[in-house]
């Protein structure tokens, strides 16, 4: 199980040096980073030898610093191939599919040869929405993008894993629902090692990672991830599930879709439990590290646009979730994710203005722990491990 983060803009242009930003990821306990390699920027002109990464048309330097820096720091990298150059799709924008499957397969070959140590690859982002892929067709996605890239990457890198699908939890205007998309990929004979999915809430005001999702709808939020796992098993056998983008926006600044900072922190713990509890799921990627400056974009960062840590920052280091309650007995689950944590977990309860000990637990070798304790509804608890202090969690 890998817990990670994606935020290309912050990694490339955030405050401080790249080494400092990567150091921040390490201190948070980020195990994997999803990073986009945009085909249209890497190859703005058509290469003469498209499978050769040294062809003079290829411009890898813009991404090399980040990708190689993460690799040197011991953080696993998952590369996402995205965006078609106009020379490959008849002069259209980057969200239009290439006219030839061979052109994208050649680019995937060059990318794999340029980054031969990368084992995880992701083909496109949310192609079931028209704003990311036109024509918005599972068959075109499979035959012109996913399958040629799968064949190319596996031919270059032994042990590579290629994630396909990458779908959003809803089709939106002009798009395709994730269930219809998955079935369409199956009908088109998609080749993949993992089905990638972005399980955002459909209604952030009422949905949590553990509840609120529709069990029979054509949409799939995080609370219905077991349904996705069953569908993947039926269509793609032993393929794994990668949750490649997920997060809750905060209010402020997003008054329309945002939740409070305390709820965002709670949902980080609940999402971690949901992913860990789902046997087929191999990774969960947080989107973003820092809020985006445009209010119309995403404010789901662990820090604000001014780099002030939210409660979610500490929740990412020490995620905790209330996973069961029967009367006064509650079950808590948690993870010691950040390397500054020790193997000892101190669970505390707020009494008045002071924190009192509830229990001391030892985490497993993988850093997980559970606790059953008698705690009244609406109690506020927190976790302390080493010098790390998690945010207060109000129980149900």
C-alpha positions in Angstrom: 0.0 0.0 0.0 1.4 3.4 -1.1 0.2 6.7 0.2 1.3 9.6 -2.0 0.7 13.1 -3.4 0.5 14.9 -6.7 1.1 18.6 -7.2 3.1 19.3 -10.3 2.9 23.1 -10.1 4.2 23.2 -6.5 6.9 20.7 -7.2 8.1 22.7 -10.2 7.7 26.3 -9.0 6.9 26.3 -5.3 8.8 28.3 -2.7 12.3 27.4 -1.7 14.5 25.0 -3.6 13.4 21.7 -5.3 15.5 19.8 -2.7 13.6 21.6 0.1 10.2 20.7 -1.5 11.2 17.1 -1.9 12.4 17.2 1.7 8.9 18.3 2.8 7.4 15.3 1.0 9.8 13.0 2.7 9.0 14.4 6.1 5.3 14.0 5.5 5.8 10.4 4.7 4.9 10.6 1.0 5.9 7.2 -0.5 4.9 7.9 -4.1 4.4 11.0 -6.3 2.3 11.1 -9.4 4.0 13.5 -11.9 2.8 14.4 -15.4 5.0 14.1 -18.5 3.1 16.2 -21.1 3.6 14.8 -24.6 2.8 18.1 -26.3 5.5 19.9 -24.3 8.1 17.1 -24.5 7.6 16.8 -28.3 6.4 20.2 -29.6 7.6 19.2 -33.0 7.4 15.8 -34.6 10.5 13.6 -34.0 12.4 12.0 -36.8 13.1 8.9 -34.7 10.1 9.0 -32.3 11.1 5.9 -30.3 14.6 7.4 -29.6 14.6 9.6 -26.5 17.7 11.4 -27.8 15.9 12.6 -30.9 16.5 16.4 -31.1 12.7 17.1 -31.1 12.4 15.7 -27.5 12.8 18.3 -24.7 13.1 16.2 -21.5 15.0 18.7 -19.4 11.9 20.5 -18.2 10.8 17.4 -16.3 14.1 15.7 -15.6 15.0 17.9 -12.6 11.8 16.9 -10.7 11.7 13.3 -11.8 15.3 12.6 -11.1 15.3 14.6 -7.9 12.4 12.5 -6.5 14.2 9.3 -7.6 17.4 10.4 -5.9 15.5 11.1 -2.6 14.1 7.6 -2.6 10.5 8.6 -3.4 8.8 6.3 -5.9 7.6 8.1 -9.1 4.5 7.3 -11.1 4.7 9.0 -14.5 1.4 10.1 -16.1 1.5 10.5 -19.9 -0.9 13.2 -21.1 -1.8 15.8 -23.8 -1.4 15.3 -27.5 0.8 17.6 -29.6 -1.0 19.3 -32.5 1.2 17.6 -35.1 -0.2 14.2 -33.9 -4.0 15.0 -33.9 -4.6 17.1 -37.0 -4.0 20.5 -35.4 -6.4 20.1 -32.5 -5.9 21.0 -28.8 -4.0 18.7 -26.4 -7.2 17.0 -25.2 -7.8 15.5 -28.6 -6.7 11.9 -29.1 -3.9 11.2 -31.7 -5.0 10.2 -35.1 -2.6 7.2 -35.0 -2.0 4.7 -32.2 1.6 4.3 -33.4 2.5 7.9 -32.6 1.6 7.6 -28.9 3.1 4.1 -28.7 6.4 5.6 -30.1 6.3 8.4 -27.5 5.7 5.9 -24.7 8.6 3.9 -25.9 10.9 7.0 -25.8 9.6 7.9 -22.3 10.3 4.4 -21.0 13.8 4.4 -22.5 14.4 7.9 -21.0 13.1 6.9 -17.5 13.9 3.1 -17.4 13.8 3.0 -13.6 10.2 4.1 -13.4 8.0 1.1 -12.7 4.6 2.7 -12.5 3.0 4.5 -15.4 -0.4 6.1 -15.8 -2.0 6.7 -19.2 -4.0 9.9 -19.4 -6.1 11.7 -16.7 -9.9 11.5 -16.5 -10.4 10.5 -20.2 -14.1 9.8 -19.5 -14.7 13.6 -19.4 -14.8 15.6 -22.6 -12.5 18.4 -21.3 -9.7 15.9 -21.0 -10.2 13.6 -24.0 -12.0 14.0 -27.3 -13.6 12.0 -28.8 -14.7 10.9 -25.4 -14.8 7.2 -26.2 -13.5 4.3 -24.2 -12.7 2.4 -27.4 -10.6 5.3 -28.8 -8.9 5.7 -25.5 -8.1 2.0 -25.3 -6.9 1.6 -28.9 -5.1 4.8 -29.5 -3.6 5.5 -26.0 -3.7 2.8 -23.4 -2.9 -0.4 -25.4 -0.1 1.0 -27.5 1.5 2.5 -24.4 1.0 -0.7 -22.4 2.8 -2.7 -25.2 5.6 -0.1 -25.5 6.3 0.3 -21.8 6.3 -3.4 -21.1 8.6 -4.0 -24.1 11.2 -1.6 -22.5 10.9 -2.0 -18.7 10.8 -5.4 -17.1 8.4 -5.5 -14.2 6.6 -2.3 -15.2 3.0 -1.7 -14.2 0.7 0.3 -16.4 -2.5 1.9 -15.0 -5.4 2.5 -17.3 -8.8 4.1 -17.0 -7.8 7.1 -14.9 -11.5 8.0 -14.8 -13.3 10.7 -12.9 -16.2 9.6 -10.6 -18.7 11.2 -13.0 -18.8 11.8 -16.7 -20.0 15.5 -16.5 -21.2 17.3 -19.6 -20.5 15.3 -22.8 -18.7 12.6 -20.8 -19.2 8.9 -19.9 -20.0 7.5 -16.5 -17.1 5.6 -14.9 -19.1 2.3 -15.0 -19.9 2.6 -18.7 -16.3 3.7 -19.3 -14.9 0.6 -17.5 -17.2 -1.7 -19.4 -16.3 0.1 -22.7 -12.6 -0.5 -22.0 -13.3 -4.1 -21.4 -15.3 -4.4 -24.6 -12.3 -2.8 -26.5 -9.9 -5.4 -24.9 -8.0 -3.0 -22.7 -4.6 -4.1 -21.5 -3.7 -2.9 -18.0 -2.0 -3.9 -14.8 -4.2 -1.6 -12.6 -7.4 0.3 -13.0 -6.8 3.9 -12.1 -9.6 6.0 -10.6 -10.1 9.4 -9.0 -12.9 8.8 -6.4 -13.8 12.4 -5.5 -17.1 13.0 -3.6 -20.0 13.9 -5.8 -21.4 16.2 -3.1 -18.6 17.2 -0.6 -21.1 18.7 1.8 -22.8 15.4 2.6 -20.4 12.7 1.6 -17.5 11.3 3.6 -15.0 8.7 2.4 -17.0 6.1 4.5 -20.6 7.1 3.8 -23.1 8.9 1.6 -22.4 7.4 -1.8 -25.0 5.9 -4.0 -24.7 2.1 -4.2 -26.6 1.7 -7.4 -25.7 4.9 -9.4 -23.5 5.0 -12.4 -21.1 7.2 -10.4 -18.5 5.9 -7.9 -17.2 8.0 -5.0 -14.7 6.8 -2.4 -17.5 5.4 -0.1 -18.4 2.9 -3.0 -14.8 1.9 -3.8 -15.6 -1.8 -3.0 -18.1 -1.7 -5.8 -15.3 -0.5 -8.2 -13.0 -3.3 -7.0 -15.7 -5.8 -7.8 -16.3 -4.4 -11.3 -12.5 -4.4 -12.0 -12.3 -8.0 -10.9 -15.1 -9.0 -13.2 -13.7 -7.2 -16.2 -10.0 -7.3 -15.7 -9.3 -10.4 -13.5 -6.3 -9.8 -11.2 -5.8 -6.1 -12.1 -5.2 -3.9 -9.1 -6.9 -0.6 -8.3 -5.0 2.7 -8.0 -6.7 5.8 -6.5 -4.6 8.3 -8.3 -6.2 11.6 -7.3 -8.3 12.5 -4.3 -9.0 15.4 -1.9 -11.5 17.6 -0.2 -11.4 21.4 -0.7 -11.7 23.7 2.3 -13.9 26.6 3.2 -12.4 29.2 3.3 -11.5 29.9 0.6 -14.0 27.7 -1.5 -17.4 28.6 -0.1 -19.3 26.6 -2.7 -17.6 23.2 -2.5 -15.3 23.5 0.5 -15.6 21.8 3.9 -14.1 23.0 7.2 -10.5 22.3 7.9 -11.4 19.9 10.7 -13.6 17.9 8.3 -10.8 17.8 5.7 -8.5 16.4 8.3 -11.0 13.8 9.4 -11.6 12.7 5.8 -7.9 12.2 5.2 -7.9 9.6 7.9 -11.1 8.0 6.7 -9.9 7.9 3.1 -6.7 6.2 4.3 -8.6 3.6 6.1 -11.0 3.0 3.2 -8.0 2.5 0.8 -6.1 0.3 3.3 -9.3 -1.8 4.1 -9.9 -2.5 0.4 -7.7 -5.5 -0.5 -7.4 -4.7 -4.2 -6.4 -1.0 -3.7 -2.6 -0.5 -3.9 -2.3 3.3 -3.6 -4.0 6.6 -2.6 -2.7 9.9 -4.0 -3.5 13.2 -2.2 -4.3 16.2 -4.5 -2.7 18.7 -3.7 0.1 19.9 -1.4 -0.8 23.6 -1.7 -4.0 25.3 -2.7 -4.2 26.6 -6.2 -4.3 30.4 -6.6 -7.4 30.5 -8.8 -10.5 30.0 -6.7 -12.2 28.3 -9.6 -9.5 25.6 -9.4 -8.8 23.3 -6.4 -8.2 24.3 -2.7 -7.6 20.8 -1.5 -4.0 21.4 -0.4 -2.5 20.4 2.9 -1.4 24.1 3.1 -3.0 27.3 2.0 -1.8 29.4 -0.9 0.2 31.4 1.6 1.9 28.1 2.8 0.1 28.0 6.2 -0.4 24.4 7.2 -4.0 23.3 7.6 -5.1 20.7 10.1 -4.9 18.3 7.1 -1.1 18.6 7.2 -0.9 16.9 10.6 -3.6 14.5 9.6 -1.5 13.4 6.6 1.4 12.7 8.9 -0.8 10.8 11.5 -4.1 9.7 9.8 -6.7 8.4 12.2 -10.3 7.3 11.7 -13.3 6.2 13.8 -14.3 3.0 12.0 -16.9 1.5 14.3 -19.1 2.4 17.3 -21.4 0.2 19.5 -22.8 2.2 22.4 -19.9 3.7 24.2 -17.3 1.4 22.7 -15.5 2.8 19.7 -12.8 1.4 17.3 -10.1 3.7 16.1 -7.7 2.9 13.2 -4.6 4.9 12.5 -1.3 5.0 10.7 2.1 6.3 11.6 3.0 7.7 8.2 5.6 10.4 8.8 9.1 9.1 9.5 9.4 11.4 12.6 6.8 9.1 14.3 8.0 6.4 16.7 6.4 3.0 16.9 4.5 4.0 20.0 1.0 5.6 19.7 -0.3 7.8 22.5 -4.1 8.2 22.2 -5.4 11.1 24.2 -8.8 12.6 25.0 -9.6 16.2 25.6 -11.0 16.9 29.1 -11.8 20.6 29.6 -8.6 22.2 28.4 -6.2 19.4 29.0 -5.3 16.2 27.2 -5.6 13.0 29.2 -4.2 9.6 28.2 -6.6 7.0 26.9 -4.2 4.3 25.8 -0.7 3.5 24.6 -0.4 1.3 21.6 2.4 -0.2 19.5 2.1 0.1 15.8 2.7 -2.9 13.5 5.9 -3.0 11.5 4.0 -1.4 8.6 3.0 1.5 10.9 -0.7 0.7 11.4 -2.6 0.4 14.7 -6.1 -0.2 16.0 -7.7 0.6 19.4 -11.0 -0.4 21.0 -11.9 1.8 23.9 -14.8 3.2 25.8 -15.3 6.8 24.7 -18.5 8.7 24.8 -20.0 10.1 21.6 -18.6 13.5 20.6 -15.4 13.0 22.6 -12.4 14.7 21.1 -9.3 12.6 20.7 -5.9 13.0 19.2 -2.8 10.9 18.5 0.8 11.7 19.6 3.8 9.8 18.4 7.3 11.1 19.0 7.3 14.8 18.3 4.3 14.6 16.1 0.8 15.7 17.3 -2.2 14.9 15.2 -5.3 17.2 15.0 -8.2 16.8 17.3 -10.9 14.3 16.0 -14.5 14.7 17.3 -16.0 11.3 17.5 -19.5 10.5 16.2 
